[in-house]
Amino acid sequence: MQDTANNVIDARLSEALGQYFNGVTLRSTVGDCTILSGVRKQNGAPVSIYTPSFSVARDDAIASEIGKAFAAYDKLANPRLQATERLLTSRAFKKTPALAVLSCPVPVLDDAFDTLPLANRLHLFDEVLEGLAALHGAGLVHGNLSPDVIRREAEGSGARLCELTFSGERSTTVTSQPAVYQSRHVINTTQPRAEDDVHAAGFLGYRILMGPDGPARVLNCAPDDPEAAVAAILGETSPAPTAEELFPDGHESGDQIARLLARMTGRLENASPYSNADAARRAFRTVLSSPGQAPQVEMSPIAAPSPVAAPHQTIVKEGVSRAIAITVFAGFLTSTAAACYLYLANADLKATLGQAIALVQSERATFARTQDVWGQLRLADRSLAIAEAMGAARASDDAADAAETARTTLAAADTEMSDDLTKAAELAETAHQNAETALSHIATVREAAETARTTALDAGAFATLAAADPEEIAEPMDLSKSAEQQFTEGTFQTAATTWSMAATVFVDVTARRREAAEAVRAKVQDVDADTSSPQTILAQTYVTRASAAFDQGRFGEAEALYKAALAAFGSERPKRETRSADTRTVMIGDDTAAQEAAIRLCHDAAPIAKENCPNSRPEGEAAREVPLRPFALDKTEVSAGDFGRFVRETGYVTVAEESGRVVALTSSGEARLIDGAYSWSSPGGPNTSVDSTPNRPVTNIALRDAQAYCSWVDARLPTEAEWETTASAAGSRVFPWGAWADDAPVWRGAPSPARRLPTPVSDAGGAGPDGHQGLSGNAREWVLGADGPVLKGGSWNTANPADLRAAARLIVPGNAPGVDFGLRCARDLEVWP
């Protein structure tokens, strides 16, 4: 299967899903997951199935993180989110987890939505915030919020959020979110956060109140022009819509909702965006329940994993002090009374009337001037209160100094109100400027702290990959945690410094690990090794894995693998000095009479047509003398479980896995090539696994694979002389157990059906005189003959009993893995046992 992003689902996962669902088809890709459609077999429910996409599923770490996210989502059970139908984490889904949720095919924001009463539309906005709050509370983000992902299971049911972005904590993910709902951060990184969900929800609010083109109107771009939308988002921030634009017919909470949406989308001056959906939802519900009340100010923009105490809130004062007000009013009454007294006391009414009028006018002008200065004091007082509420005393030294200067200057202006209005006005203006300076310092140092945090996070991500031991990054990790706490408390300058220190240590760890890995890599590159030796084959496996780790920044892992490669190169065994006392001459192969008996045995005992029996034996089976040194041969063949440990610890890739092709021998001895998923881990091809039969002999092995394994266990492949001498009891037996018996080996003609298929290596039958199991039958075994690689012993697939003789041999290319090709190892001894 393949989707529009060219992501595929492999056959193994497709089959596993087929156990639970019918009609599984690819639908889309969101984040690092592919979304499939299907129908649950058990109850017929239509479902959407999240599973890591093909390119991601090959990385076990990322797939594991996505599995954890699936489990966290499964525990939510929130009515505003798609309901989980089944979480699939069984063995079949161990490497590729899957999450099935009930399908929601009915759109919510359709053409009829905009005709609904305003209360219904605002209720939908509350439901969206409720769903996002549940996700953020579980440490998840939606990352793909837009009108298209708000749907219902059926007509009349509640709205639910669909098509989440599960990214596996990768530094870069993929999103299908429309451009007008993306934040500046999402456009720059394509990695959504909780803040970006809140931003998208704010634009969804504009869509709900202003219609389908609402978000585009806010951005001043064409509705169907994504490039223009991106340019608008990355450019200068446009003003937020007013209450009149959002509510043409008016609304009792219009101004408050307009401010809330402006803050959610980063358009409200002197206010940080909400850090998570729960904060925005609480503010929205406060607005609806208390019309005319401003949304609650959220002092901390950090979405902390646990609640933190709210910082000290300074009450914003309205107006000037009571003393100033009393003084001004008393002055006005006194002046007015004086004017009236002069008017009444003067005998010349005409003259005194003019004087009284002039005096009253003068006092009225003074009172007006007082009111102007009073307004200036009120403005300065309010700016100072805002600066104090935003934590000027904690944010930085400059902010604290500016706020303190504003406070002192404002007090002086208050004092001058009764003596010199002009001086009071000048002092009030200075106090206002100082308060604004404090606010500017807060914004600057906060931005610097956020920049330092981003730098530390990036450096920490690289150092986490590079470190060989978590202890290496313990110190900078603690610094980062301290900086987060400092930022939450509003000490932005201190937080910026702490994050900078953490980033420096992170960078040092990465550089140190990279240098160490490069040094070992240089030593590996200087090794001049025999490319055909088993040790070199094993070493190259480590080098391949090390190079991949180095390219991905996992320098500590790369260093360890390069060292393992050096050790493998260094394990090249020197040739032993030949001493005549240690060497024996032995006879292997069969004479003419024994070969003729082997030909007759096929006609007498083979479970095949007589015409398929050969009329001669290969020339290589002729009797011959060979020298032999002290050795020991393993008692059993190598099991699939043992070979699996070798693959897991070294990352070795077999010839069959590389080529996708193996050899199978027919009953007539012809070789056929089979294409498909045959390998050591799937010995029977597709849909088979060694997990349930780890004790059976490993098969689908080529000569190179056998040599690499034996080198890994500090051994080697046996020679043909060693193997045959052991199997024939130094030439005294035709078969390891003695005379022919059809129930002794594991082969195609065994009387018991259970002995016609691979058997655990410890019970492979045909035991030799020294207790060796399975030398004949079960699996063919690679050995090194005088004329090249040879297969000995026959297998469960052997139909000619003559091919089970100790002297029998089969010559195939060493680079050919076969469905019944296995191995056992040998070791050198100093003396004969």
WOWOJO-V837544 format. One record per residue. N is the residue number from 1. PHI is phi in whole degrees, -180 to 180 (NA if undefined). OMEGA is omega in whole degrees, 0 to 359 (999 if undefined). Layout:
BEGIN
n={N N}
phi={PHI PHI}
omega={OMEGA OMEGA}
END
This chain:
BEGIN
n={1 2 3 4 5 6 7 8 9 10 11 12 13 14 15 16 17 18 19 20 21 22 23 24 25 26 27 28 29 30 31 32 33 34 35 36 37 38 39 40 41 42 43 44 45 46 47 48 49 50 51 52 53 54 55 56 57 58 59 60 61 62 63 64 65 66 67 68 69 70 71 72 73 74 75 76 77 78 79 80 81 82 83 84 85 86 87 88 89 90 91 92 93 94 95 96 97 98 99 100 101 102 103 104 105 106 107 108 109 110 111 112 113 114 115 116 117 118 119 120 121 122 123 124 125 126 127 128 129 130 131 132 133 134 135 136 137 138 139 140 141 142 143 144 145 146 147 148 149 150 151 152 153 154 155 156 157 158 159 160 161 162 163 164 165 166 167 168 169 170 171 172 173 174 175 176 177 178 179 180 181 182 183 184 185 186 187 188 189 190 191 192 193 194 195 196 197 198 199 200 201 202 203 204 205 206 207 208 209 210 211 212 213 214 215 216 217 218 219 220 221 222 223 224 225 226 227 228 229 230 231 232 233 234 235 236 237 238 239 240 241 242 243 244 245 246 247 248 249 250 251 252 253 254 255 256 257 258 259 260 261 262 263 264 265 266 267 268 269 270 271 272 273 274 275 276 277 278 279 280 281 282 283 284 285 286 287 288 289 290 291 292 293 294 295 296 297 298 299 300 301 302 303 304 305 306 307 308 309 310 311 312 313 314 315 316 317 318 319 320 321 322 323 324 325 326 327 328 329 330 331 332 333 334 335 336 337 338 339 340 341 342 343 344 345 346 347 348 349 350 351 352 353 354 355 356 357 358 359 360 361 362 363 364 365 366 367 368 369 370 371 372 373 374 375 376 377 378 379 380 381 382 383 384 385 386 387 388 389 390 391 392 393 394 395 396 397 398 399 400 401 402 403 404 405 406 407 408 409 410 411 412 413 414 415 416 417 418 419 420 421 422 423 424 425 426 427 428 429 430 431 432 433 434 435 436 437 438 439 440 441 442 443 444 445 446 447 448 449 450 451 452 453 454 455 456 457 458 459 460 461 462 463 464 465 466 467 468 469 470 471 472 473 474 475 476 477 478 479 480 481 482 483 484 485 486 487 488 489 490 491 492 493 494 495 496 497 498 499 500 501 502 503 504 505 506 507 508 509 510 511 512 513 514 515 516 517 518 519 520 521 522 523 524 525 526 527 528 529 530 531 532 533 534 535 536 537 538 539 540 541 542 543 544 545 546 547 548 549 550 551 552 553 554 555 556 557 558 559 560 561 562 563 564 565 566 567 568 569 570 571 572 573 574 575 576 577 578 579 580 581 582 583 584 585 586 587 588 589 590 591 592 593 594 595 596 597 598 599 600 601 602 603 604 605 606 607 608 609 610 611 612 613 614 615 616 617 618 619 620 621 622 623 624 625 626 627 628 629 630 631 632 633 634 635 636 637 638 639 640 641 642 643 644 645 646 647 648 649 650 651 652 653 654 655 656 657 658 659 660 661 662 663 664 665 666 667 668 669 670 671 672 673 674 675 676 677 678 679 680 681 682 683 684 685 686 687 688 689 690 691 692 693 694 695 696 697 698 699 700 701 702 703 704 705 706 707 708 709 710 711 712 713 714 715 716 717 718 719 720 721 722 723 724 725 726 727 728 729 730 731 732 733 734 735 736 737 738 739 740 741 742 743 744 745 746 747 748 749 750 751 752 753 754 755 756 757 758 759 760 761 762 763 764 765 766 767 768 769 770 771 772 773 774 775 776 777 778 779 780 781 782 783 784 785 786 787 788 789 790 791 792 793 794 795 796 797 798 799 800 801 802 803 804 805 806 807 808 809 810 811 812 813 814 815 816 817 818 819 820 821 822 823 824 825 826 827 828 829 830 831 832 833}
phi={NA -151 -106 -68 -92 65 -91 -123 -114 -72 -64 -65 -67 -59 -68 -63 -65 -63 -71 -115 -131 -103 60 -71 -136 -76 -117 -164 -127 -132 63 -99 -118 -94 -105 -110 -111 -169 -127 -66 -63 -69 -128 73 -76 -71 -133 -110 -118 -89 -154 -54 -66 -57 -67 -85 -62 -73 -98 -59 -65 -67 -60 -65 -64 -65 -60 -65 -64 -58 -64 -64 -65 -60 -81 -69 51 -94 -66 -94 -118 -57 -75 -71 -93 -164 -100 -104 -134 -69 -58 -65 -114 -62 -90 -133 -67 -143 -129 -101 -123 -66 -67 -126 -84 -93 -70 -99 -88 -96 -62 -78 -62 -70 -93 -71 -59 -59 -62 -66 -69 -67 -64 -62 -60 -64 -64 -62 -64 -63 -64 -65 -62 -64 -62 -65 -65 -94 79 -110 -124 -81 75 -144 -69 -168 -57 -67 -97 -101 -140 -121 -70 -157 -58 90 -82 -71 -74 -136 -88 -120 52 -72 -99 -99 -110 67 62 -77 -74 -138 -129 -115 -133 -109 -68 -58 -60 -67 -100 -88 -90 -60 -64 -65 -63 -78 -120 51 -126 -72 -121 -61 -59 -72 -62 -63 -59 -64 -65 -61 -69 -66 -61 -63 -63 -65 -91 -111 96 -56 -93 -56 -59 -65 -65 -64 -85 59 -137 -69 -61 -110 -125 -59 -64 -67 -65 -62 -62 -66 -68 -80 -87 -72 -66 -80 -63 -77 -61 -84 -62 -65 -73 -79 -129 -56 -92 85 -160 -64 -114 -58 -63 -68 -67 -61 -67 -63 -66 -63 -70 -61 -100 73 -115 -101 -64 59 -144 -79 -62 -64 -83 -157 -70 -63 -63 -65 -66 -63 -64 -65 -68 -62 -61 -69 -82 -132 -56 90 -91 -68 -58 -61 -77 -96 -66 -103 -86 -92 -84 -78 -69 -141 -61 -123 -68 -70 -65 -59 -101 -90 -75 -76 -84 -103 87 -102 -71 -63 -62 -64 -61 -65 -62 -64 -67 -63 -63 -65 -63 -62 -65 -66 -62 -62 -63 -64 -63 -61 -63 -76 -80 -80 -71 -88 -62 -67 -68 -67 -63 -65 -65 -66 -63 -63 -66 -63 -62 -65 -68 -65 -64 -63 -64 -64 -63 -62 -63 -62 -65 -58 -64 -64 -63 -63 -63 -65 -62 -68 -61 -66 -63 -64 -60 -68 -65 -85 83 -59 -66 -104 -61 -163 -64 -63 -65 -65 -64 -65 -66 -65 -63 -62 -65 -65 -65 -64 -64 -65 -63 -61 -67 -75 -58 -88 -116 -143 -64 -64 -67 -62 -65 -62 -66 -63 -65 -64 -62 -62 -63 -64 -65 -64 -63 -61 -63 -65 -63 -61 -63 -67 -72 -66 -62 -63 -66 -65 -64 -64 -64 -61 -62 -67 -63 -63 -64 -65 -64 -67 -67 -62 -68 -77 -66 -86 -143 -54 -63 -63 -112 -63 -63 -66 -65 -65 -62 -63 -64 -63 -63 -61 -65 -63 -64 -61 -79 89 -88 -66 -64 -65 -62 -61 -64 -66 -63 -64 -63 -63 -61 -62 -68 -58 -62 -63 -62 -62 -64 -64 -68 -65 -61 -64 -66 -64 -65 -70 -61 -62 -64 -63 -66 -86 -73 -108 -115 -72 -65 -96 -77 -59 -64 -68 -60 -66 -62 -64 -62 -64 -63 -61 -66 -64 -64 -64 -65 -63 -63 -92 85 -89 -69 -62 -64 -62 -60 -63 -71 -63 -65 -64 -66 -60 -64 -67 -61 -75 -87 -55 -79 -70 -67 -75 -67 -83 -121 -58 -70 -89 -96 -120 -105 -124 -105 -124 85 -123 -79 -62 -63 -67 -70 -64 -63 -66 -65 -66 -61 -62 -65 -86 -126 -77 -84 -134 -63 -59 -67 -87 -78 -71 -95 -154 -111 -58 -60 -67 -88 -64 -63 -161 -95 -141 -79 -143 -106 -58 -155 -138 -107 -57 -70 -131 -71 -74 -84 -65 -65 -65 -67 -63 -64 -60 -66 -65 -82 -111 75 -63 -116 -77 -62 -63 -68 -74 -92 69 -143 -134 -106 -131 -98 -84 -64 -89 90 -80 -99 -123 -93 -119 -98 141 -87 -88 -161 -60 -88 -128 -64 -101 92 -54 68 -121 -154 -86 -58 -89 -134 -68 -89 -77 -67 -69 -135 62 -109 -98 -56 -60 -64 -64 -65 -63 -64 -62 -64 -64 -94 62 -139 -154 -74 -74 -81 -64 -63 -63 -64 -70 -61 -67 -70 -99 53 59 90 -91 -132 -78 -117 -55 -89 126 -78 -62 -148 -71 -98 -82 -92 -92 -153 -70 -98 -64 -60 -89 -57 -66 -96 -105 -130 -50 -123 -48 -62 -81 -137 -86 79 59 -63 -84 -66 -102 89 -72 -98 69 -64 -114 86 72 -145 -67 -125 -72 -137 -105 -89 -65 -105 123 -67 -137 -105 -123 93 66 -157 -59 -93 -78 -105 -98 -60 -66 -79 -96 -65 -62 -82 -66 -149 -133 -102 -136 -60 -65 -90 -106 -78 -131 -62 -125 -92 -129 -166 -142 -109 -131 -139 -78 -120 -77 -138 -70 -70}
omega={185 180 185 177 179 174 184 174 185 187 182 178 179 179 179 178 181 178 185 188 173 173 181 179 178 180 183 176 178 185 179 182 169 177 179 175 179 179 181 181 188 185 177 182 174 185 167 187 174 173 180 179 188 183 181 186 179 177 186 183 180 179 179 179 177 177 177 177 176 182 178 178 183 183 186 180 181 183 179 179 177 182 178 176 178 172 187 180 180 184 180 181 184 181 181 182 180 178 179 178 180 182 176 187 188 179 178 182 178 183 183 185 185 177 181 175 183 181 179 181 177 177 177 179 177 179 178 179 178 179 179 180 178 178 183 178 178 180 180 172 176 173 185 188 176 180 185 184 176 187 180 174 179 178 178 179 183 179 178 178 184 172 178 175 173 189 180 178 178 180 179 178 182 178 178 181 177 187 186 179 181 175 176 180 180 180 183 187 188 176 186 175 178 179 180 173 179 177 179 178 176 177 174 175 176 177 182 185 187 179 184 182 183 180 179 178 178 181 182 178 179 184 186 182 182 181 178 178 179 179 179 181 181 181 181 183 180 180 178 177 179 178 180 179 181 184 181 181 179 177 185 178 185 181 182 179 178 179 181 179 178 179 179 183 176 183 180 183 177 177 178 177 177 183 178 186 181 178 179 181 179 178 181 180 175 180 182 182 181 182 179 179 181 177 180 179 176 187 184 178 185 175 184 179 178 183 176 181 179 179 181 181 176 181 179 183 177 177 180 186 180 181 180 182 181 181 181 183 179 178 179 180 181 181 179 179 179 180 179 180 178 181 184 185 185 181 181 188 183 181 182 179 179 179 181 180 180 180 179 179 179 180 177 178 178 180 178 178 179 179 178 179 177 178 178 178 180 179 179 180 181 179 179 180 178 179 179 178 180 172 180 182 182 191 181 179 181 179 180 180 181 179 179 177 178 182 180 181 179 178 178 178 178 180 184 183 182 184 188 182 181 179 178 179 179 180 178 179 178 179 179 179 178 178 177 177 178 178 179 178 179 181 182 183 175 178 177 178 179 177 179 178 179 179 180 179 179 180 178 178 179 182 178 177 188 188 176 183 179 180 180 183 180 182 180 177 177 177 180 178 178 180 178 179 178 179 180 180 177 177 189 181 178 179 180 179 181 178 178 177 179 180 180 180 178 181 179 179 180 181 181 179 179 179 180 179 179 180 179 179 179 178 179 182 180 182 176 187 175 186 182 184 178 180 179 178 179 181 180 175 177 181 180 179 181 180 178 179 180 181 180 178 179 190 178 177 180 179 180 180 177 177 177 178 178 180 179 176 183 180 178 185 174 179 180 175 181 176 185 182 182 188 175 175 182 179 174 183 182 174 185 182 180 179 177 177 179 179 180 182 178 180 186 193 184 178 181 178 183 181 178 178 180 179 179 176 181 180 182 179 181 181 182 179 179 176 182 177 179 183 173 180 180 183 183 173 178 181 177 178 178 180 177 177 177 181 182 185 182 185 184 177 184 179 181 179 179 187 184 184 177 181 173 180 178 180 179 178 179 179 177 178 180 175 179 187 175 178 179 183 175 190 180 181 183 175 174 182 177 184 182 181 184 183 177 182 175 181 186 184 173 181 182 179 181 179 180 180 182 177 181 179 177 178 179 174 177 171 179 180 179 183 185 177 178 184 185 183 179 174 184 183 174 176 182 182 180 180 183 174 187 180 181 183 170 183 187 183 181 179 181 178 181 181 179 179 181 185 178 188 180 180 186 175 177 185 177 183 180 175 178 181 169 176 172 180 180 176 173 186 178 172 179 178 179 181 178 181 183 173 183 166 183 184 174 182 183 180 180 182 179 179 177 180 177 182 183 180 178 180 174 178 182 181 183 171 181 184 178 180 178 182 162 187 177 180 177 174 178 181 178 179 999}
END
